[in-house]
Amino acid sequence: MKDHEYAIFVIENKCNSKCNICWIEGADGALVDLHVISLSYFRKFLESIPKGRHSGVILSGGEVTLNEQLPEYASCARDYGYRNVMIQTNARALSDLRKAEVLKAAGVNQFFVSFHATDDDLSKRITGRTGAHAQTVRGLENLDKLGLTVITNTVMNSMNYAVLPEIGEFLLRFKNIIEMHFWGYVPMSLKGYELILPYALAAPYLNKTLKHLVNHHRGIRVRYFPVCLLDWPYKKFHQMQQPQCYGISRNFDARYQSCGFQKHPCCEGTDCAGLPEMYQGTMPGSWMPSVTPKDLG
């Protein structure tokens, strides 16, 4: 997946989960003022985008499968010539095979599925919902059954970094998962403090996972993780670039910018934003950790 080839459209602001790691309404507080794009405005957006700028669109939210007009959005994108229509989802609703079949018939051919745990207990602690794990797994099974392309995304945080190898191994059972993303959790405020990813402690687990997936010829992307902590063969999988997004709120953009990513003066990496402010220290220019040495590893 090459991010610059896609445009993201936010078309839903509700969700059937309550993930504590979610940037929209997680531990950092609800960001409910998403600029949801109606179907009529979606058509206008597509008309205004120069032909050839993007080869695909991503329909996102909130949980986009809650939008009853989702098949119409997908068909509309196809009508405008986009060869890839991706759904960003937790896949819970796709545990109903009929729903997945309707989306496929409407032209959806790719799914970007959030997957953060391999068991019900950890999944419940992250998603805030009982039974969410089983529904997501059934959704992945249905997408496999229909031969649809899947990319997964695991948000690495203090609760799941030690089970990253198990997550990678679990996902290998699905033959249509062509790429697995691993994103470090970036808190937008001190409310997300307990979820921050201890980078140094997490690095061995992540590197082990990447090695295993490479050996099984699966695509990989890593984001929001210090490149210097990735083993040499896996540094190339780090990626900063993101798709162009339509419909996100100004409030969200402002809070994301306030995360204060900054590179160390000695860093020579060209594809790394550096550390979020919470890891940098309490004074401008300081690189003393603002979390405890135990947290940093």
N, C-alpha and C positions, 0 to 999 in steps of 0.2 A: 504494500500500500504506500503510494507516494502522496503525502498530504497535500501538496500544492495542486494536485489534480482534482481535489474535491472542494466543494463548498458546503458548509453546514447550514441547515435551516432549522431554527427552533420553532416547532409547531405544537408543542404541548407543555404545560407548566404543572401538571399533576403527576404523581407517582404512586405506585402500589407498594413501594418499599420506603423505608426511612433509614437509609444508610448513613451511619455516623461519619463516613469519610467523604460524603458527597459535597461538592463545592456549591451546589444549589441550595440544599436545605439540610446540611449535616450538622456536625458538632459546632461549626462556626456560626450557626444561626441561619434562619430561613432567608433565602433570596428569592422572594416570590414575584418580584417585579420583572420577570422575563418578558421581553417583547415578542409575544407569540405571533407568528406570521399566519394569517388566515389563508385559506385556499385561494381566494381572489388576489390577495397581495403576493402570494407565492407565484402565481402566473405572471404578475407584473414584474417581479424580481427576475424570473427566468427570461422574460422579454428584454430586460434591460442589460443582462449580462452578455458581453460580446461572445459570439460563437467561437468555440474552441478554447476559451479561457479555462474551463474545467471539463473533464471527461465524465465526472460523476458528481452526485449530490448525496449528502448524508442528512437524513431526516432524524431530528433529535428532540430532546425535551429537557426536563421532565421525562416521564416514561411514555415514549411516543406511541406504543401500542394501545394506549388508552384513548387515543384520538380516533373516533369512529370514521373519520374521513381519510384515514391513512392510505387506504388503497387508491383513493382518488389523487392524492398527492403523488404517489408513485407513478400512476398512469400518466399524470400531467408531465412529470419529469421525462418519462419515456417519449411522450409526444414531442417534446422539445429537443429530442435527439441525444439525451444523456445515455450512454451505454451502461453505466453503472449506477444503480440506485441502492444505497446502503441504509439500513435501519440501525440506529444506535439504541440498544435495549438491554434490559436484564433478562429477557427471554422467558419470563414467567408466563406471560399470556400465550406464548408459543408452545406451551405444554398441551394446548389444544391444537391438534394437527390441522383441523379445518381452518384455523386462523392463519397458520403458516401457509397453507395451500392457497388461500385467498390472496395473500401478499405476493406469493410467487406468480400467480396468475396476473396480478396487477403490474408486474414488471420488477419487483424487488429481487435482486440477485445476490446481494451481499448483506451480511449481518455483523455488527460490531457488538459483541456480547460481554457484559461485565461479569467477571467470575473471580471471587475473592477468597473462597474457602472450599475444602473438600468434604466437610461434614456439617451436619445440621446445627450442631451447637455453635461452632464458630461463625457459621453463616448467619444464625439468628442474632448473635452479638454484633455483627457488622451491619446486617440489613435491617435489623429491628423487626423482623417478621418470621413467625414460625412457618415452616414448610416452604420457604422461598428457595432453599437449596434444591429440594427435590423437583420443584417446578422448573428451575433453570436447567437442571440436568435433563429433564424430559424435553424441554424446549430444544436443547442441543441435539438430542437424539432425533427429534422430528426434523430439524434442519439437515442433519446427516441423511436421514431417510429420503428427503426430497432433493438431495444432491446440491444444496445451496452452499455457497462459499461463506465461511465464517472466520472472523478475526476476533480473538478474545482480548480483554483488557483486565489485568489484575492490578489494583491499587495497593502498593506495598505500604504497610503501616506497622505500628508497634504490635498489633494483634496477630498478624499473619506472616511476618517476614521469615519466621523459623520453619514454616511449612511450604515455602516456595517450591522446593524440590517435589513435594507431594502434589502440589497444584499442577506443576508441569507434567508430571507422570500421569496424573488423572486425565488431563486434557488430551494426551496422546491417543486415547481410545477413540477419539472422534476424527475420522479420516478427512473430513472436509474443513478442519481448522488449518488454514494455510499459514497463519501468522499469529504469534502471541505477543501481546504488549505487556510491559511491566512498568508502571508509573509510580514514582515515589509520591507519597501523600505530602501535599504542601498546605499547611494550615494558613488560613486567611486572618486568623486572630488567635489570641491566647486561649480561646475556648477549645481549640483543637490540640492543645499542648499534649495531652495524654496519648494522642494518636500519632505523634510525629515519629518518623522512621529513623531509628538509630543507624545511620549509614554504615559506619564501620562494622557494627555487629551484623548487619544485614548482608554486607558484601559477599562473604563466603557462601551464604545460602543462594544468593542471586547468581554468582558465578558458577556454582555447581549446577543450578537449573539451566543456565544458558548452555553450558557444555553438553548436558544431556539432550537438550532440544536440537542443538547443532548436529549432534551425532545421529539424530533421527530426521534430519533434513527438514526441519520446520523453520519458517521465517520468524524473526525476532525483532522487536523494537523496545528500546529502553528510553524512558524520559523522566526528567526531574530526579536524576541520580548523578552524583559526582562521577565524571568519566574517569578520574584518576583512581577510583576504587574498583573499576572494572578490569579484569584480567586482559592482557594485551590482545588476544584474539577476538575479544568481544567489545572493544571500544568502538569499533565501526558500527555497532548496532545502536549506539546512542543517537537520538534525534531530537532536535529542538523545534524544527519547523512544524507549524500547525496549519490546518485548513482555514480558509477564510470563513468567518462565521457571521450569519445574518440572523438577527433577532435576540442576541444576548443583551442584557440590560447594561446601561451605563454604570449602574451601581456595582454590578459584577465586575466589569472592566476595571473600575477604579480600585476595588478591593484586591483584584488580582495583581495590579501594578504595585499596590502597597506591600506585597509580599517581599519586595526589596531584594530580588536576586542580585548577587554581586560576586564577581570572580576574584579569586585571590590574585594579588599583583604578580605572583610568580607563575601563575597558570598559563600554559602554552596551548591549551586545548582550544580548538576553533569551533567546536560544537557542544559547548557547555555554558550554561547561564550562570554557573556558580552556585553558591548556597543561598537559601532563603534567609531573610534577616534574623529569624529566630535562632539560627545556628551561628550567626556571625559575631555576636557579642552585644554589649549594651551601649558601647560608645562608637561614634562614627569612625570608620577605618579600623576598628578593632577586630581581630580574628580570634580573640579568646571566646570560647563557647559560652553561649547564654543558657545552655542546658548543662546538666551535670556531666562530668567525665564518664560516669557509668552509662548515661543515655547515649553518649557519642560512641562508646566502645573504645 
